[in-house]
Amino acid sequence: MRPYRPLLGALAAAALAFFAAPSAARAHCDTMDGPVVEEALAALASGDVVPVLKWVPPESESLVRDVFRHTLAVRALGPEAKELADRYFFETLVRVHRQGEGEPYTGLRRAGSPVAPVVVAADRALDAGSADELARILGDTMDRGLKERFARAVEARKHASESIEKGRAYVAAYVEFVHHAQRLQDAAGATPAVHDEHPSSAHAH
């Protein structure tokens, strides 16, 4: 049991990080009921780490394999050790996945944590084999955002000549409107990221 003492200390720290993790409506790869942890649970149950390796970049594969091997060993020490070991594996896997995406990692969030509606819609699209609903949601959101900025710019333009302050208010609204349109255009033509948030629809929700 002695070789596992350093690991057990790290496991305890990981558990503390989990309970201190903040909640926010965003993607769900860092949640306990998200696709990464879901596949991690299946990997621990089967003893096969291969299915979860798609979630991490190649340079992190050896780390994940090593942590997985130690996790299986520590799990055999008892129920409490199993719980901590599993949590440490989840923490490591999600952290490495988030780093591979170029996103910050702030710890695992509890199951049921708020998730951005567009992420839920993206999951449904993959499960259904159709992106029609997702395209409609995104289209409605972009249309609303563009029209709101347009309306502010039009209203500010009516009063732009009344004073320097109102002129500057118009310029600010104008810049935001034009830049938002440019951002939409850039996003529409952007190349998809290599690390997808949800690369497979093989898992159920």
Residue pairs with C-beta under 8 A, 6 or more apart in sequence:
1 77
4 70
4 73
4 74
4 77
7 70
7 74
7 85
7 88
8 74
8 81
8 84
10 88
11 74
11 81
11 84
11 85
11 87
11 88
12 84
14 84
14 87
14 88
14 91
15 84
15 87
15 88
17 91
17 107
17 108
18 87
18 91
18 107
18 108
20 107
21 30
21 106
21 107
21 108
21 109
21 110
22 106
22 107
22 109
23 109
23 110
23 113
23 114
24 113
24 114
25 114
25 115
25 116
26 114
26 115
26 116
26 119
27 115
27 116
27 119
27 197
28 34
28 35
28 113
28 115
28 119
29 35
29 36
29 55
29 94
29 97
29 98
29 101
29 197
29 198
30 36
30 94
30 98
30 105
30 106
30 107
30 108
30 109
31 37
31 108
31 109
31 110
31 111
31 112
31 113
31 115
32 90
32 108
32 109
32 110
32 111
33 111
33 112
35 198
35 200
35 203
36 52
36 55
36 90
36 93
36 94
36 97
37 90
37 93
37 94
37 108
38 203
39 51
39 52
39 55
39 203
40 52
40 89
40 90
40 93
41 86
42 51
43 49
43 50
43 51
43 52
43 68
44 68
44 71
44 72
44 75
44 86
44 89
47 72
49 64
49 65
49 68
49 69
52 64
52 68
52 93
53 61
53 64
53 65
54 199
54 200
55 93
55 96
55 97
55 199
56 64
56 93
56 96
56 97
56 100
57 96
57 100
57 195
60 96
60 99
60 100
63 92
63 96
64 92
64 93
64 96
67 88
67 89
67 92
67 93
68 89
70 85
71 85
71 86
71 88
71 89
74 81
74 82
74 84
74 85
75 81
75 82
75 85
75 86
76 82
87 108
90 108
91 107
91 108
94 105
94 108
95 105
97 195
98 104
98 105
99 105
100 195
101 193
101 195
101 197
102 195
117 137
118 134
118 137
118 138
118 141
119 197
119 198
121 133
121 134
121 137
122 134
122 197
122 198
123 198
123 205
124 133
124 134
125 131
125 132
125 133
125 134
126 198
126 201
127 201
127 204
127 205
129 201
142 184
145 180
146 177
146 180
146 181
146 184
149 173
149 176
149 177
149 180
150 177
152 173
152 176
152 177
153 170
153 173
153 174
153 176
153 177
155 173
156 166
156 169
156 170
156 172
156 173
156 174
157 170
157 173
157 174
159 166
159 169
159 170
160 166
160 167
160 169
160 170
160 171
161 167
